[in-house]
Amino acid sequence: MSGYFDNAATTVMSQSALQTYVETARSYPANPSSSHSEGRRAAALLSQSRERVASLLKTESEHITFTAGATEANDIILSSLLWRPQSGQVVFSGIEHSSILQWNQLLAHLGWTVTTVAAPSGFIDPQQLAAALTAKTRLVSVMLVNNTVGTIQDIGAIRSAVRRFESESGQPPIHIHSDATQALGKIDVDLAHLGVDSASFSAHKFHGPRGVGILYNTKASTQSLSRGGGQERGLRAGTENLPAIAAMVTALEEAIEALEENRRTVTALNTLLRFRLRELPIITPEEQSSPYILTIAIPSLPSEVGERMLSDRGFSVSAGSACSHNVRQKGAMVHNAMRLDSRLAESSLRISLSPDNTTEECEALAEAILTIHRNHR
Ligand code: PMP
C-alpha cells in the first residue's frame, strides 16, 4: 500500500480539468490579443473565464487577474509598493509563505520597515497585529490558511482591527492582502465577508494545472513591476495561458460544487489519522484548522529522515512545508513565528490530504509512521 499525502504542495489534476486543457489547447490556437476572428474567439473565452471565476468567487470580473500562480499574484501586490514615492512600513504575519516573507529583503533594501507578527500555535492575534501598525503602515499581509500547519486566521477580526486603527489615527487606508492559496476549493472563501483588498490563489492546489492562478484585487491604483503588452489590464503582461485558465475554471467549478462533500471526506480521514497517531505530538491545532493539513512530529527523527523513510515505504509526506527548495531554513522561520519547540519543529511532518485519499491508505500511513516511531524511540 502506498499513498500521496502531499496535496498542500500540489494536487493531481482532475480528469475534467485535463480534458478542458487539451480541448482548449486544440480548439483555441490564437492569441487573445490578435484581432482576427480566431483571436477574438480566444478573447471571448478569456472573458467568459474571468466572468465565471468572478461569479464563483462572488465578485466582479474587473477584480480578477489571471496570473502564473499564487507567487506571482503575491508579487504583483507587493511590487506595487515600490511605485510609491516614499517608503513606509509593511506588516506580515510571521507564518506567511516564502513568496511573501522573501520580500523583506528587497523592501528593507529600499528603505521599507518590515514588521513580522508572531503567530503562537499558528494563530495571529488581531490585537497584537494592530499594535504593530504605525503612521507609515501601507500594507498588511496575513494568509487565510497556513501551508505548514493548516491553521485558519480570523481575517475578519484582523481587518476590523486594521480599519479601527485607521479611523482612530486618521491614517489613509492600509492595503490588506490575504494569501488564500491553501483555502480556495477547500474551505469557504467568502471575499465579501473577509473584506480584504486583495487575495491570491493557485489552481494546482485545487486539482487544476500548475503555473496558473488568480489575483483578486479591488484597488485600481495597483501597479505591477512587470511590463509588456498590457494584458490583464497591465497587471500581468504576457500572452495569457488560455488552456490553463480554462482548465482552472473547470477545476474551481468542481471544487466549489463538491466543497462540502469533500470536506466531510477529508475531515473523516483527518480524524482517523489523529486517532491512530494519538501517541505522537500533533502540531496542527484541532480547532480552527483546515482538515486538509495535519502536521505531526516523530520526536526521535529529523523531518528529512522521517520523510525519506516514509517515501521508501511508498508514502509521500512533506518535511515541514516543502513547497520551497530551502525547506529547512524556511520551515525554521515559520516554526519560530509559531513559537514551536525546536525539537518538535525539526521532527515535524506534514500530511496533506485530498478527497482522493482512502481510509485504507490513511490506515497504512498511520501504521508506517507508528512502526518508524516505535523502532526509533
Ligand atoms: N502561498 C501559499 C500559502 C502556498 O502554499 C503556495 C504553494 N506552495 C504559494 C503561495 C505559491 O503558489 P504557486 O506555487 O502556485 O506560485
Residues whose N, C-alpha, C, O or C-beta is under 5 A from the ligand:
A	BS01	PMP	A8 A9 A68 G69 A70 T71 E72 H97 S99 V145 N147 D179 T181 Q182 S202 C323
